[in-house]
Amino acid sequence: MLKKLLGIVLALLLVFSAAALVTGCSKAEEPQAAAAAPAPAAEVKAAEAPAAPAAPAVDPVAEAALAYFAEKAEDNNMIAQDAFVEKVRNGEDLFILDIRQADVYAEGHIEGAYNAPWGPAIAESLDFLPDDQPVYVYCYSGQTAGQAVAALNVAGIPAKSVRYGWNLGISKVEGYEDVVSAAPNLFGESEGVKFDETVKAAVVDYFNNLKSDPNAPSNIIPAAKAKEMIDASEGDDLVVLSIRQAADFAANHIPGAINIPWAKGMQEAFSTLPKDVKIITYCYSGQTAGQAVAILRFLGYDAASLKSGMGTPVTAPSGWMNEGFPVVSN
C-alpha cells in the first residue's frame, strides 16, 4: 500500500515539473515589444518647423549698377572742360583716356592721353586703367563718354567725363592748344586691378556689343529717328524717359514722356520701367542720359539716349528742341 502511494506521489511530481518547464520556456522565448523612447522636444520642433527660404542670389552686376546712383557723386562724375584744361596746364598727374577714333587722336589730343576708341578697344583697355585715381574720359561731345564713365565705374574704375568732350568743350577753351600733342601715348603694364570677374565680363560685353541695334548704334538715337519711333508707337511698346529736373520737365517735355529726375537715389524708381520695350532716355545735352542708359542696360533694360538731349545752345543745331520737334508742358 505504501509503495502504491509513493508511486502516485512521484507521478504527480513529474507532471507538475514538466508543466513548469513548458510554461517557463514559453515566457522566456516570447519576443518582448521594445518600448519606443520619446523623441527629445528639440528634435520634434525641428522636424515640424518649415524650412527657411533660401536667400536670393546676389547679382553682382545689378548690385554695382544700382550703387551708381545710390552713391552718386556730387559732380555727376563730370569735370568742366575749362577746369580740366587748367589741370593739364598745371602739370597735374592725370590719367586721361581719349575714346575718339585712332585717326582723330593722331591728329592731336591732350598731352599724355591714352587712346582706346569707343567700342571693343575700351574693353581691351580695362586692365591698364587704374582704380586708385580718377580716369578722365573725353569723346567728341560728351555723350559716349557718359556711357563709358558709368560702365567703368560699374567695373570699379573711378572715371569722370570731360563736359562736352573735345568738339564742343575742350577745343572751345581759350589756349587749349598749349596742352595738345600729336605724340602717341602707349599703355604700359597692367595696373593689376582686382575685378569681380562677373562684373568685368558684363562690362566687356557692353563695349563689345554697342552696334547691336541698327536704330540706335552706340545706344544713341537721333532726334528725327526718335520722332519717327514715337509717331509709330501704339503706346505700350515704347517709353520716353526724361531725366531732367521736375521744373524743367513741367515747362516742356516730349509728348508722352515720363519723368525720373536725375538725382541720388533715382535708381529706386527704375523698377517702374518695363524691360520688354525700348526706353528712349533724354536729358539736356545727352551727357547724363548717357550715364543713365549704361546703368539701365546693366539692369536689363533696352535703353538708348536721345542724341544731344533736348538740346542746349552748345549742342545746336543738334537736339530735340534745337531741331524744332514738338514739346508740351504740364
C-alpha positions in Angstrom: 0.0 0.0 0.0 2.8 2.4 1.0 4.6 1.6 -2.2 1.5 2.4 -4.2 1.1 5.8 -2.5 4.8 6.7 -3.2 4.3 5.8 -6.8 1.3 8.1 -7.1 3.2 11.0 -5.4 6.2 10.6 -7.7 4.0 10.6 -10.8 2.3 13.8 -9.7 5.7 15.5 -9.1 6.8 14.6 -12.6 3.7 16.0 -14.1 4.0 19.3 -12.2 7.7 19.6 -13.1 7.1 19.2 -16.8 4.3 21.8 -16.8 6.6 24.3 -15.1 9.3 23.7 -17.6 6.9 24.2 -20.5 5.5 27.5 -19.1 9.0 28.8 -18.3 10.3 28.2 -21.7 7.3 29.8 -23.3 7.7 33.0 -21.3 11.5 33.2 -21.9 11.2 32.7 -25.6 8.3 35.1 -26.2 9.6 38.3 -28.0 9.2 41.4 -25.9 7.9 44.5 -27.7 10.5 47.3 -27.2 9.0 50.4 -25.8 9.6 53.4 -28.2 11.7 56.1 -26.5 10.1 59.6 -26.7 11.9 61.9 -29.1 13.6 64.9 -27.5 11.4 68.0 -27.7 14.1 69.9 -29.7 14.0 67.2 -32.4 10.3 67.3 -32.6 10.2 71.0 -33.1 13.0 70.8 -35.7 11.1 68.2 -37.7 7.8 70.2 -37.6 9.3 73.7 -38.4 9.1 74.7 -42.1 12.3 75.0 -43.9 13.7 78.6 -44.1 13.5 80.1 -47.6 16.8 80.2 -49.5 18.4 83.6 -49.6 18.1 85.2 -53.1 21.2 85.0 -55.2 23.0 88.3 -55.3 23.7 89.6 -58.9 27.0 91.5 -58.6 26.3 93.3 -61.9 22.9 94.6 -60.8 24.4 95.4 -57.3 27.2 97.5 -58.9 24.8 99.2 -61.3 22.3 100.2 -58.6 25.1 101.5 -56.4 26.0 104.0 -59.1 23.0 106.3 -58.3 22.8 105.2 -54.6 26.3 106.6 -54.2 26.1 109.3 -56.9 28.9 111.8 -56.9 28.1 115.5 -56.3 29.9 116.4 -59.6 27.9 113.8 -61.6 31.3 112.2 -62.4 31.9 115.0 -64.8 34.5 117.8 -64.9 34.0 121.2 -66.7 36.2 121.5 -69.8 38.0 124.6 -68.6 38.7 123.1 -65.2 40.1 120.0 -67.0 42.4 122.0 -69.3 43.6 124.0 -66.3 44.6 120.8 -64.5 46.6 119.7 -67.5 48.2 123.1 -67.9 49.3 123.0 -64.3 51.1 119.7 -64.8 48.9 117.6 -62.5 49.4 113.9 -62.6 46.2 112.8 -64.5 45.2 109.6 -66.2 43.4 110.6 -69.4 41.5 108.4 -71.8 40.7 109.7 -75.3 37.9 107.5 -76.7 37.8 109.2 -80.1 38.8 107.2 -83.2 42.5 106.5 -83.7 43.0 108.7 -86.7 41.4 111.7 -85.0 43.5 111.0 -81.9 46.6 111.0 -84.1 45.8 114.5 -85.4 46.0 115.9 -81.9 45.0 115.0 -78.3 45.5 116.2 -74.8 49.1 115.7 -73.7 49.6 112.3 -72.1 46.2 110.9 -73.1 45.9 107.3 -73.9 43.7 106.2 -76.8 41.0 103.5 -76.6 38.4 104.2 -79.4 34.8 103.8 -78.4 33.9 100.2 -78.6 35.8 96.9 -78.0 39.1 98.8 -77.5 37.8 100.2 -74.2 37.1 96.6 -73.1 40.6 95.7 -74.0 42.0 98.6 -72.0 40.4 97.7 -68.7 43.4 96.0 -67.3 45.5 99.1 -68.0 43.3 101.6 -66.2 43.9 102.5 -62.5 41.4 102.1 -59.7 43.2 104.4 -57.3 42.8 107.7 -59.1 40.3 109.4 -61.4 40.4 108.4 -65.1 39.3 111.5 -67.1 37.5 110.4 -70.3 36.6 112.5 -73.3 35.0 111.8 -76.6 33.6 114.3 -79.2 30.6 115.8 -77.5 30.4 114.0 -74.1 27.6 111.6 -74.8 29.5 108.4 -75.4 32.0 109.4 -72.7 28.9 109.5 -70.3 28.2 105.8 -71.1 31.9 104.9 -70.8 32.2 106.6 -67.4 29.2 104.8 -66.0 30.3 101.4 -67.3 33.9 101.9 -66.0 32.5 102.9 -62.6 30.5 99.7 -62.5 33.7 97.8 -63.1 35.4 99.7 -60.3 37.3 102.3 -62.2 36.7 105.9 -60.8 36.1 107.5 -64.2 34.9 111.1 -64.9 33.9 112.6 -68.2 35.0 115.9 -69.6 31.9 118.1 -70.2 31.0 118.4 -73.9 34.0 116.4 -75.0 36.6 117.6 -77.5 34.5 119.3 -80.2 32.0 121.2 -78.0 34.1 121.6 -74.9 37.9 121.3 -74.8 38.5 122.9 -78.2 36.4 125.9 -77.1 38.7 126.7 -74.1 41.0 129.6 -74.7 44.6 128.4 -75.0 43.7 124.7 -75.1 46.3 124.3 -77.9 49.1 124.7 -75.3 48.2 121.2 -73.9 47.7 119.4 -77.2 50.1 116.9 -78.6 50.3 114.5 -81.6 52.7 112.1 -80.0 51.1 108.8 -79.2 51.0 107.6 -75.6 51.0 103.8 -75.2 49.6 101.8 -72.4 52.3 100.3 -70.1 51.9 97.3 -67.8 48.6 96.1 -66.4 47.5 98.1 -63.3 46.7 94.8 -61.5 43.1 95.8 -60.7 41.2 93.1 -58.9 38.0 93.0 -60.8 34.9 91.0 -59.9 35.1 88.6 -62.9 31.3 88.5 -63.4 31.1 92.3 -63.5 34.2 92.6 -65.7 32.6 90.2 -68.2 29.4 92.3 -68.3 31.4 95.5 -68.9 33.4 93.8 -71.6 30.2 92.6 -73.2 28.8 96.1 -73.0 31.6 97.6 -75.1 31.7 94.7 -77.5 28.0 95.0 -78.4 27.5 98.7 -79.0 26.4 98.2 -82.6 23.7 95.5 -81.9 20.7 97.8 -82.5 20.7 99.4 -86.0 18.2 102.0 -84.9 20.4 103.1 -82.1 24.1 102.5 -82.8 26.2 103.2 -79.8 22.9 103.3 -77.8 22.2 106.8 -79.2 19.1 107.7 -81.2 19.0 110.9 -83.4 16.0 113.2 -82.8 14.5 112.5 -86.2 14.6 108.8 -85.7 13.2 109.1 -82.2 10.3 111.2 -83.5 9.6 108.5 -86.1 9.6 105.8 -83.4 7.3 107.9 -81.2 4.8 108.5 -84.0 4.7 104.8 -84.9 4.3 103.7 -81.3 1.0 102.2 -80.1 1.6 103.5 -76.6 2.7 100.3 -74.8 5.7 99.4 -76.9 7.9 102.4 -76.2 8.8 104.6 -73.2 10.2 108.1 -73.4 12.0 108.9 -70.2 13.1 112.4 -69.2 15.7 112.6 -66.5 15.7 116.5 -66.5 14.7 118.2 -63.3 10.9 118.3 -62.4 10.5 122.1 -63.0 12.2 121.8 -66.5 10.1 118.8 -67.3 6.9 120.7 -66.4 7.9 123.6 -68.5 8.5 121.5 -71.6 8.9 117.9 -72.5 8.5 115.4 -75.3 4.8 114.4 -75.7 4.1 111.3 -73.7 7.3 111.3 -71.7 7.6 110.3 -68.1 10.0 112.0 -65.6 12.5 110.4 -63.2 14.7 113.4 -62.3 18.5 112.9 -62.3 19.4 112.6 -58.6 20.9 110.5 -56.0 18.6 107.5 -55.3 16.9 107.8 -58.7 17.5 104.0 -59.2 14.7 103.3 -56.8 12.2 104.4 -59.5 13.7 102.2 -62.2 11.5 99.2 -61.1 8.5 101.1 -62.5 10.0 100.8 -66.0 9.2 97.9 -68.3 12.0 95.7 -69.6 10.4 94.5 -72.7 10.2 97.8 -74.7 12.7 100.4 -75.9 13.3 103.2 -73.5 14.4 106.5 -75.1 16.2 108.4 -72.4 17.0 112.1 -72.6 18.4 114.9 -70.5 19.7 118.4 -71.5 22.6 117.6 -73.8 22.9 113.8 -73.8 25.7 113.5 -71.3 23.9 112.5 -68.1 21.4 110.5 -70.2 24.5 108.5 -71.5 25.3 107.6 -67.9 21.7 106.6 -67.1 21.5 104.5 -70.3 24.5 102.5 -69.3 23.2 101.8 -65.9 19.7 100.9 -67.2 21.3 98.5 -69.7 23.3 96.7 -67.0 20.0 96.3 -65.1 18.4 94.6 -68.2 16.5 97.5 -69.8 16.6 98.2 -73.5 17.6 101.8 -73.1 19.1 104.3 -75.5 19.8 108.0 -75.2 18.4 110.8 -77.4 21.3 112.4 -79.3 22.1 115.8 -77.7 19.1 115.5 -75.5 16.5 118.3 -75.5 19.3 120.5 -76.9 21.3 123.4 -75.5 22.9 126.4 -77.2 26.2 124.5 -77.0 24.8 121.4 -78.8 23.0 123.4 -81.5 21.8 122.6 -84.1 21.5 119.1 -82.6 18.9 118.2 -80.0 15.1 117.7 -79.9 14.1 121.4 -79.4 17.0 122.7 -81.5 15.7 120.6 -84.4 12.2 122.0 -83.9 10.4 118.9 -82.8 7.2 119.4 -80.6 7.1 119.7 -76.9 4.2 120.0 -74.4 4.0 121.4 -70.8 2.1 120.4 -67.7 
